[in-house]
Amino acid sequence: MGSKEILSQAIELKPEERFIIVEGLLKSLDEPDKKLDKIWVEEAEERLIAYRTGKLEGIPMEEIFKSK
């Protein structure tokens, strides 16, 4: 069943049933993505190693946030 059919059927539900569906969908969007978290941890570790070994230069915070 496609999303259009699901939506069509959901619209026919009672308001309180629709609320439960909407609440569940919104909650599912807030759940952390463990795969994505793992990718970011690996990226951060690689950048830290590169910085510590001199392969990556840091940028002073003042330079990043200076107004143009």
CYANA upper distance limits for C-alpha pairs under 8 A (distance plus 0.5 A):
  1 MET  CA      5 GLU  CA      6.81
  1 MET  CA      6 ILE  CA      7.36
  2 GLY  CA      6 ILE  CA      6.82
  3 SER  CA      7 LEU  CA      6.55
  4 LYS  CA      8 SER  CA      6.58
  5 GLU  CA      9 GLN  CA      6.71
  6 ILE  CA     10 ALA  CA      6.52
  7 LEU  CA     11 ILE  CA      6.62
  8 SER  CA     12 GLU  CA      7.41
  9 GLN  CA     13 LEU  CA      7.58
 10 ALA  CA     18 ARG  CA      6.90
 11 ILE  CA     18 ARG  CA      7.70
 13 LEU  CA     17 GLU  CA      6.47
 13 LEU  CA     18 ARG  CA      6.51
 14 LYS  CA     18 ARG  CA      6.78
 15 PRO  CA     19 PHE  CA      6.63
 16 GLU  CA     20 ILE  CA      6.91
 17 GLU  CA     21 ILE  CA      6.98
 18 ARG  CA     22 VAL  CA      6.66
 19 PHE  CA     23 GLU  CA      6.44
 20 ILE  CA     24 GLY  CA      6.58
 21 ILE  CA     25 LEU  CA      6.67
 22 VAL  CA     26 LEU  CA      6.65
 23 GLU  CA     27 LYS  CA      6.59
 24 GLY  CA     28 SER  CA      6.67
 25 LEU  CA     29 LEU  CA      7.08
 26 LEU  CA     30 ASP  CA      7.23
 27 LYS  CA     31 GLU  CA      7.24
 32 PRO  CA     37 ASP  CA      8.14
 33 ASP  CA     37 ASP  CA      6.67
 34 LYS  CA     38 LYS  CA      6.60
 35 LYS  CA     39 ILE  CA      6.86
 36 LEU  CA     40 TRP  CA      6.81
 37 ASP  CA     41 VAL  CA      6.72
 38 LYS  CA     42 GLU  CA      6.73
 39 ILE  CA     43 GLU  CA      6.68
 40 TRP  CA     44 ALA  CA      6.56
 41 VAL  CA     45 GLU  CA      6.66
 42 GLU  CA     46 GLU  CA      6.66
 43 GLU  CA     47 ARG  CA      6.68
 44 ALA  CA     48 LEU  CA      6.64
 45 GLU  CA     49 ILE  CA      6.69
 46 GLU  CA     50 ALA  CA      6.62
 47 ARG  CA     51 TYR  CA      6.57
 47 ARG  CA     56 LEU  CA      7.91
 48 LEU  CA     52 ARG  CA      6.60
 49 ILE  CA     53 THR  CA      6.58
 50 ALA  CA     54 GLY  CA      6.64
 50 ALA  CA     55 LYS  CA      5.36
 50 ALA  CA     56 LEU  CA      5.72
 51 TYR  CA     55 LYS  CA      6.34
 51 TYR  CA     56 LEU  CA      5.03
 51 TYR  CA     57 GLU  CA      6.56
 51 TYR  CA     58 GLY  CA      7.59
 52 ARG  CA     56 LEU  CA      8.36
 59 ILE  CA     63 GLU  CA      7.35
 59 ILE  CA     64 ILE  CA      7.52
 60 PRO  CA     64 ILE  CA      7.13
 61 MET  CA     65 PHE  CA      6.75
 62 GLU  CA     66 LYS  CA      6.23
